[in-house]
Amino acid sequence: MLFDTHVHLNARQFAEDREETIQRAFDAGVKYMTVVGFDRETIPLAIEIAEQNETIYAAVGWHPVDAIDMTDKELAWIKELSSHPKVVALGEMGLDYHWDKSPKDIQKEAFRKQIQLAKTVHMPIIIHNREATEDIIQILQEENAKEIGGIMHCYNDSVDYVQACLDMNFYISLGGPVTFKNAPLPKEVAKQVPLDRLLIETDAPYLAPHPNRGKRNEPAYVKLVAEKIAELRDIPFEEISDMTTKNAKRFFGIN
């Protein structure tokens, strides 16, 4: 029984075969999923998908690339949606220094406002980080995000930063890159993160794991992530499957 903690079934890439994709995931042993919405288009669809499927949940937030488009109106809307029974986290939020649509100061402001909102509504957060690790950790510490905790989504950084994340009550989530032959960082992290703080994800339709790299990712492939981590840690697949699912249910508050 697997839990894909970060999937974009609300992406346009799944418009033609969403139901079939969900069924393939269930058939592969992926019982639970969290669909992440991050803008005006994807948030309503994330909630709709969660409403239609008993074991699928939603997260709502504003992506850092589009921070320049986030007004107080969007923030109020996210706050309103946070009370929906199928919404289990706020995000993805964070910083993205790879793309230059939104200036860094605007990204930081949007990030801080969402952390503050999450503390107000007592919900954990999901962090998007691209080339911005030190600034993200600094903001999380300054905003005392430890109060609510969160997920470092698709963690692809050095082991050196893991302890700082754990100290703030965060979980480390690994996806497709842990299976890539030329990706030593997530492999090292997979070996060292405490089992009770480890999560798995696909980030589908992006970052498909080996041997599907370069193709459209889908939640059924989270099994390949779990298998690789089990291999790296030299423990049974069932142990990774069981532990990461327990961790995710605990994090999202799912009984």
C-alpha positions as CSV (number, residue, x, y, z in Angstrom):
1,M,0.0,0.0,0.0
2,L,1.7,3.2,-1.2
3,F,1.0,6.9,-0.8
4,D,2.0,9.3,-3.6
5,T,2.3,12.5,-1.5
6,H,2.7,14.9,-4.4
7,V,1.0,14.5,-7.8
8,H,-0.5,16.8,-10.4
9,L,-3.4,14.8,-11.7
10,N,-4.9,18.2,-12.3
11,A,-2.3,18.9,-15.0
12,R,-3.3,19.3,-18.6
13,Q,-1.2,16.3,-19.5
14,F,-3.9,14.1,-17.8
15,A,-6.9,15.8,-19.3
16,E,-7.6,12.9,-21.8
17,D,-7.0,9.9,-19.4
18,R,-7.2,11.0,-15.8
19,E,-9.6,8.3,-14.7
20,E,-7.5,5.6,-16.3
21,T,-4.4,7.0,-14.8
22,I,-5.9,6.9,-11.3
23,Q,-7.1,3.3,-11.9
24,R,-3.6,2.3,-13.0
25,A,-2.2,3.8,-9.7
26,F,-4.8,1.9,-7.6
27,D,-4.0,-1.3,-9.5
28,A,-0.2,-0.8,-8.8
29,G,-0.9,-0.6,-5.0
30,V,-1.0,3.2,-4.7
31,K,-4.0,3.6,-2.4
32,Y,-3.5,7.2,-1.4
33,M,-2.5,10.4,-3.3
34,T,-2.3,14.1,-2.6
35,V,-3.1,16.2,-5.7
36,V,-1.3,19.6,-5.4
37,G,-2.9,22.8,-6.8
38,F,-0.8,25.9,-7.1
39,D,-2.7,28.5,-9.2
40,R,-6.2,29.6,-10.3
41,E,-6.5,26.8,-12.8
42,T,-5.1,23.8,-10.9
43,I,-6.5,24.4,-7.4
44,P,-10.2,23.9,-8.2
45,L,-9.4,20.8,-10.1
46,A,-7.3,19.3,-7.3
47,I,-10.3,19.7,-5.0
48,E,-12.7,18.2,-7.5
49,I,-10.5,15.1,-8.0
50,A,-10.2,14.7,-4.3
51,E,-14.0,15.0,-3.9
52,Q,-14.5,12.2,-6.4
53,N,-12.1,9.7,-4.9
54,E,-12.3,8.6,-1.3
55,T,-8.5,8.1,-0.8
56,I,-7.3,11.1,-2.8
57,Y,-6.7,14.4,-1.1
58,A,-5.8,17.9,-2.1
59,A,-3.2,20.6,-1.2
60,V,-3.7,24.2,-2.1
61,G,-1.1,27.0,-2.4
62,W,0.6,29.4,-4.7
63,H,3.6,28.5,-6.7
64,P,6.7,30.7,-6.4
65,V,7.1,31.1,-10.2
66,D,3.7,32.8,-10.2
67,A,4.2,34.8,-7.0
68,I,3.9,38.0,-9.0
69,D,0.3,37.1,-9.7
70,M,-0.7,36.4,-6.0
71,T,-2.7,39.2,-4.5
72,D,-4.6,39.4,-1.2
73,K,-7.6,38.0,-3.1
74,E,-5.8,34.8,-3.9
75,L,-4.5,34.5,-0.3
76,A,-8.1,34.9,1.0
77,W,-9.3,32.3,-1.4
78,I,-6.7,29.8,-0.2
79,K,-7.6,30.5,3.4
80,E,-11.3,29.8,2.5
81,L,-10.4,26.5,0.8
82,S,-8.2,25.4,3.7
83,S,-11.4,24.4,5.6
84,H,-12.5,22.0,2.9
85,P,-12.6,18.5,4.4
86,K,-10.4,17.0,1.6
87,V,-7.7,19.7,1.8
88,V,-4.9,18.4,4.0
89,A,-2.0,20.9,3.5
90,L,-1.1,24.3,2.0
91,G,1.3,24.4,-0.9
92,E,3.1,24.0,-2.9
93,M,4.9,27.2,-1.9
94,G,8.5,28.3,-1.6
95,L,11.2,29.8,-3.9
96,D,12.2,29.1,-7.4
97,Y,15.4,30.9,-8.6
98,H,15.6,29.0,-11.9
99,W,12.8,30.8,-13.7
100,D,12.7,34.6,-13.6
101,K,9.0,35.4,-14.0
102,S,8.7,36.6,-10.4
103,P,11.4,38.7,-8.7
104,K,13.0,37.2,-5.6
105,D,11.7,39.8,-3.2
106,I,8.1,39.1,-4.5
107,Q,8.6,35.4,-4.1
108,K,9.9,35.8,-0.6
109,E,6.9,37.9,0.4
110,A,4.4,35.5,-1.1
111,F,6.2,32.6,0.7
112,R,6.1,34.4,4.1
113,K,2.4,35.2,3.7
114,Q,1.5,31.6,3.0
115,I,3.5,30.3,6.0
116,Q,1.7,32.9,8.2
117,L,-1.6,31.8,6.7
118,A,-0.8,28.1,7.4
119,K,0.0,28.9,11.0
120,T,-3.3,30.8,11.3
121,V,-5.3,27.8,9.9
122,H,-3.1,25.2,11.6
123,M,-2.1,23.3,8.5
124,P,1.2,21.8,7.4
125,I,3.0,23.1,4.3
126,I,4.6,21.7,1.1
127,I,7.8,23.4,0.0
128,H,8.9,23.9,-3.6
129,N,12.6,24.6,-3.7
130,R,14.7,25.3,-6.8
131,E,18.2,26.7,-6.4
132,A,17.1,28.5,-3.2
133,T,17.9,26.2,-0.3
134,E,19.6,28.7,2.1
135,D,16.9,31.4,1.6
136,I,14.1,28.8,2.1
137,I,15.6,27.5,5.4
138,Q,16.2,31.0,6.6
139,I,12.6,32.1,5.9
140,L,11.2,28.9,7.5
141,Q,13.2,29.5,10.6
142,E,12.4,33.2,10.8
143,E,8.6,32.5,10.4
144,N,8.8,29.6,12.9
145,A,7.4,27.1,10.5
146,K,8.3,24.4,13.0
147,E,4.9,25.2,14.6
148,I,3.1,23.5,11.7
149,G,5.8,21.4,10.0
150,G,5.9,20.5,6.4
151,I,7.3,18.5,3.5
152,M,10.5,19.3,1.5
153,H,9.0,18.2,-1.8
154,C,11.1,16.3,-4.2
155,Y,14.2,16.9,-2.1
156,N,17.3,17.1,-4.3
157,D,19.8,18.8,-2.1
158,S,22.8,17.9,-0.1
159,V,22.6,15.7,3.0
160,D,24.1,18.8,4.8
161,Y,20.7,20.5,4.9
162,V,18.6,17.5,6.0
163,Q,19.1,18.0,9.7
164,A,18.0,21.7,9.6
165,C,14.8,20.5,7.9
166,L,14.3,17.7,10.5
167,D,14.8,20.2,13.3
168,M,11.9,22.3,11.9
169,N,9.5,19.3,12.1
170,F,9.8,18.7,8.3
171,Y,9.6,15.5,6.3
172,I,11.9,14.7,3.4
173,S,10.1,13.5,0.2
174,L,11.9,11.7,-2.6
175,G,10.7,11.2,-6.2
176,G,11.9,10.0,-9.5
177,P,15.5,11.5,-9.3
178,V,16.4,9.0,-6.7
179,T,16.3,6.4,-9.5
180,F,18.4,8.4,-12.0
181,K,21.8,6.9,-12.6
182,N,23.5,10.4,-12.6
183,A,21.9,11.6,-9.4
184,P,24.1,10.9,-6.3
185,L,22.5,13.5,-4.0
186,P,19.0,12.0,-3.6
187,K,20.5,8.5,-3.3
188,E,22.7,9.6,-0.4
189,V,19.7,11.3,1.2
190,A,17.6,8.2,0.8
191,K,20.1,6.2,2.8
192,Q,20.4,8.7,5.6
193,V,16.9,10.2,6.3
194,P,15.3,8.7,9.4
195,L,12.7,6.2,8.3
196,D,10.0,8.0,10.3
197,R,10.6,11.2,8.3
198,L,10.7,9.8,4.8
199,L,8.0,10.2,2.2
200,I,7.7,9.3,-1.5
201,E,6.1,11.0,-4.4
202,T,6.1,11.2,-8.2
203,D,5.5,14.9,-9.0
204,A,3.7,13.5,-12.0
205,P,3.5,14.3,-14.9
206,Y,7.1,15.5,-14.3
207,L,10.3,13.7,-13.3
208,A,9.4,10.1,-14.3
209,P,11.6,7.5,-12.6
210,H,14.0,5.2,-14.5
211,P,13.3,3.3,-16.8
212,N,10.5,5.8,-17.8
213,R,12.7,8.9,-17.6
214,G,11.8,11.4,-20.2
215,K,8.2,10.1,-20.6
216,R,5.1,11.4,-18.8
217,N,5.2,10.4,-15.2
218,E,2.1,9.0,-13.4
219,P,1.3,8.0,-9.8
220,A,1.6,4.3,-10.5
221,Y,5.4,4.9,-10.9
222,V,5.8,5.8,-7.2
223,K,6.3,2.1,-6.7
224,L,9.6,2.4,-8.6
225,V,10.7,5.2,-6.2
226,A,9.9,3.0,-3.2
227,E,11.7,0.0,-4.7
228,K,14.8,2.0,-5.3
229,I,14.9,3.4,-1.8
230,A,14.5,-0.1,-0.4
231,E,17.4,-1.3,-2.5
232,L,19.6,1.6,-1.4
233,R,18.8,1.0,2.3
234,D,19.0,-2.8,1.9
235,I,15.6,-3.3,3.5
236,P,12.4,-5.0,2.2
237,F,10.2,-3.0,-0.2
238,E,7.2,-3.7,2.2
239,E,9.0,-1.9,5.0
240,I,9.5,1.3,2.9
241,S,5.9,1.0,1.6
242,D,4.4,0.6,5.0
243,M,6.6,3.3,6.7
244,T,6.2,6.0,4.1
245,T,2.4,5.4,4.0
246,K,2.2,5.7,7.8
247,N,4.3,8.8,7.7
248,A,2.1,10.4,5.1
249,K,-1.1,9.6,6.9
250,R,0.3,11.0,10.1
251,F,1.6,14.2,8.3
252,F,-1.7,14.8,6.5
253,G,-3.9,13.9,9.5
254,I,-5.6,11.0,7.7
255,N,-7.1,8.2,9.9
